[in-house]
Amino acid sequence: MVMGDSQEVPVQLPDAADPANGRPRQKAVTIGAVCKALELEFPDISISKIRYLEDQKLLAPRRTQGGYRLYSPEDVQRLRTILRLQRDEFLPLRVIRQELAGGRNEREVAPPSDTLSLRRASVSRDPGSLYSLEDVVEETGAEPKLINELIEFGVIRGELRAGTRYFDDTEREIVRAVSELARYGVGGRNLRVFRTSADREAALLQSILAPALRSRNPERRREAVEALENLASVTTHLKHLLLIRDLRKIAS
């Protein structure tokens, strides 16, 4: 019987000489060790998330005869690149696969100088850069009609300034994601279910952290915002897993 990775024990591997320079190669590590090594930079990392990336053919670790996954240093570097592209550039897996096939590597995906500050900005009230409708159309390739539908059905709102509507970074990425769905015939009207779901989840997370978010202590508020972002990441991954489970039932 093949043992699951969640109960795996460390696998000791002998050092092998690198034929290129004769020096010992770094040891491969288990999936649990990979999670531990990356959890500081990626708090939402999990064994199930790594397995999913493997299912999507983005990772291909070798396995022992007992069925354990073993990740080489190159595998870990590739995983870190994938996670940074997801987190920092909001790229879907299809695009990440293309980036990696084109030679994109970790050195070209530099981590932000203050990762926690970047995460806090994503849930703060500061909108950062603002984009006009023309900017969003040019950057996302979306049709203006689709963007207007998203406004009409409350998926995005924008901000009116001197008679011109501007959109922030997050709304621009929403448009980019919806334009992908539009290729399959999904329109603004169909996205009400996502809007309703997001509103309910936001209300739930707010209720969990409301006292800390309202605190007059700046440090406590900062910690609450970080916790809010981490909770959002966990719930997003959970939704993804539930969706995959249900889609597999449909496809079976």
N, C-alpha and C positions, 0 to 999 in steps of 0.2 A: 504494500500500500504506500502511496506517495504522501509524505507528510506535508501539511500546509505551511506556507511561509510565516504565518502569524505565530507559529509555535517553534520556529526554527532555532537552532542553536548555532553559535559561531562556528564557522568552518575554517580550520587552519589549513592554509595552503603553503607548500614549500616555495621558497623564492626560486625563480627561474632566471637564468642569465639572459639579458637582452642581447641578441646577436649583433645589434648595431654597435653597442659600446661595451659589452661584457659586464655591465653593472647589473645588480639584481633588479628585477622588475618589481613594481609595487604589487602588493597582494590584492586579489579581488575580494570584495566584501559582500555580505548578505544584504537583502532588501531592508531588513530591520536596521542594520548599521548605516545604510544610505539615508534612511529617514532621520536617524539621530544626527548624522553629519550635516543635514540640510535644514533641520527644523528651526535653527536660529534665524536664517535668512528667509525661510518659507514656513511660517508657523502652521499653515494649513496642510502641509505635506502629510501624506498618509500612505500606508502600504497599498490600500485599495486604489488610490489615485495613481500611484506608480504602475500598478497592474493594469489600470485602464489605459495608460499611455502605451504600455506594452501591447495591449489588445489592438490599439490603433496603429501598430507597426512603427511607432516612433522610437521604440527602444527594443533591443534584442539581446538581453543578457544571456550568457550561457548557463546551462544547468548541470548540476552534478547527477550522478546515477540515482541518487535518492530524490531528485526532483527539486532541489534547492536552486533558487536563482542566485547567480554570482555576478556582481557588477564590477567591471574593471574600472580603473581610473578614467578611461575614455568614456565609458558608459555614464559615470557620475557627472563628468563634464558636459556630456550631451544632455543629460537630464536637467542640469542647472541652466543650460542655455534655453531649453524648452520652457522651463518655469519662469525665467526672466522675460522671455518673449510674451508669455501669457500675461504676466503681471504688469510689466512696464510698457508694453506696446499694444496690449489688448488684441493680440493676433489670434484668430481661430486656428484650430489644429491643422486644417487644410493648408493654410498659408504657412504655418510653421514648418510643415513637412516640405513645402517648396523651398523655404529659406534654407533649411538644413541640406536639402539636395543640391542647392546652389552653392554650398560651401560656407554658409554662415556658421561661425563658431563662437565659443564663449568670449574670446578676446574682443569680438566685435559687438558684444552685448554687455557693455560695462554696467555694473551695478550702480544705482544712485548713491551719492555720497552719504545720504541720510535716508535709509530705507524706511524707517519708522515715520519720518516726516512726510515722505511721499504717500504712505498709506493714510496718514491723518488727513492730508489734503484731499484725498478722495472722498471723505465723508464730511468735510468741513463746509461752511457756508461760502467760502471764497471760491468763485467760479473759475479763477485763473483766466486763461485766454478766452476771448469771445470771437465767434465766427458769424458772419452774415449768411443768409440763405445761399448766396452765390458761392461763398467759401465752402460751405458744407457740400453743395452739389459738386463742386470741383474736386474736393478731397475724397468724397465717398463714392462718387459716380451714381448717386441716387437721383431719381427723377423728382423735380420740384413738386409734382402732384402727390407723390408718396409722402414727402415731408409735410405737406399741407394736411394730408390725411392723419398723420401722426399727431399734429397739433390739434386737429378737430376732435380726435378721440382721446385726447389727454395723455398720450404716451410721452410726448415731449411738450414743453411749454414755451421755452425761449424767454427772452426779456426785451421788451420794447424800449428803445432809446431813440428819441427824436424821430419817431415814426418808423424806425427800422427795427426789425426783430433780429436779435442775436442769440446764438446758442453757445453753451459752454462745452468743455472737452467731453464730459460724460454724455451729453445729448448728441454730440457729433458721433460718438462711438455707438450710441443706440441706433442712429440713422444708418451707420455702416452695417451693423448687424441685421437690421430690418431689411436693408437692400439685398442682403444674401437670401433672406427668407422670401423676398419678393420674386426671386428667380423661380420659386416653386409655387407661385400664385398666392402667397400670403400677403394680404393687404392690411391697412391700418385698422379696419373694422375687426379683423380676426385677432388683433393684438390686445383687445380689451381684457382677455383672460390673463395675460402677462401683467398688465397694469394693475388689475385687481389683486393678483397674487403678490406683487411687489408691495402694494399698499398694506396688505395684511401682514406680511413678513416684517416690514418696517415698523408697524405698530407693535408687533410682538417683541422685537428687539428693543424698541423704545421702552416698553413696559418693564423689561428685565433690567435695564440700565438707567431708568429715569432718575432715581435719586442721585446717582453719581454724576450724571450729565448736568443736573441742576445745581451741583455743589458750588459753593463759592471758593473752594480750594482749587487753585489752578492745577496743581499736581493731580488731584483726584479726577478732575475733568479730563485732563490729558490721558490718564490711564483708562478712563471710561471710553474715550473716543477710540483708543487703540483696541480695547476689548470689543467695541462695536464693530470695528473693521474685521477683527478676527472671527467674531460670530457670523458676520455676513459671509466670510469666506467658507466657513464650515457649512452653513445652511445652503450656500450655492452648490457646494460639492455634494451635499446630501440630496438636493433636488436632482442633480445630474445623475447620481446613482439610481435613484428611484425611477427616473425617466428611462434610463438604460434597461433596468429590470423589466419595465412594462413593455418597452419596445421589443425586447427579446421574446416576450410572450407573443406579441403580435406576429413577429417574424417566424416563430417556430411552427 
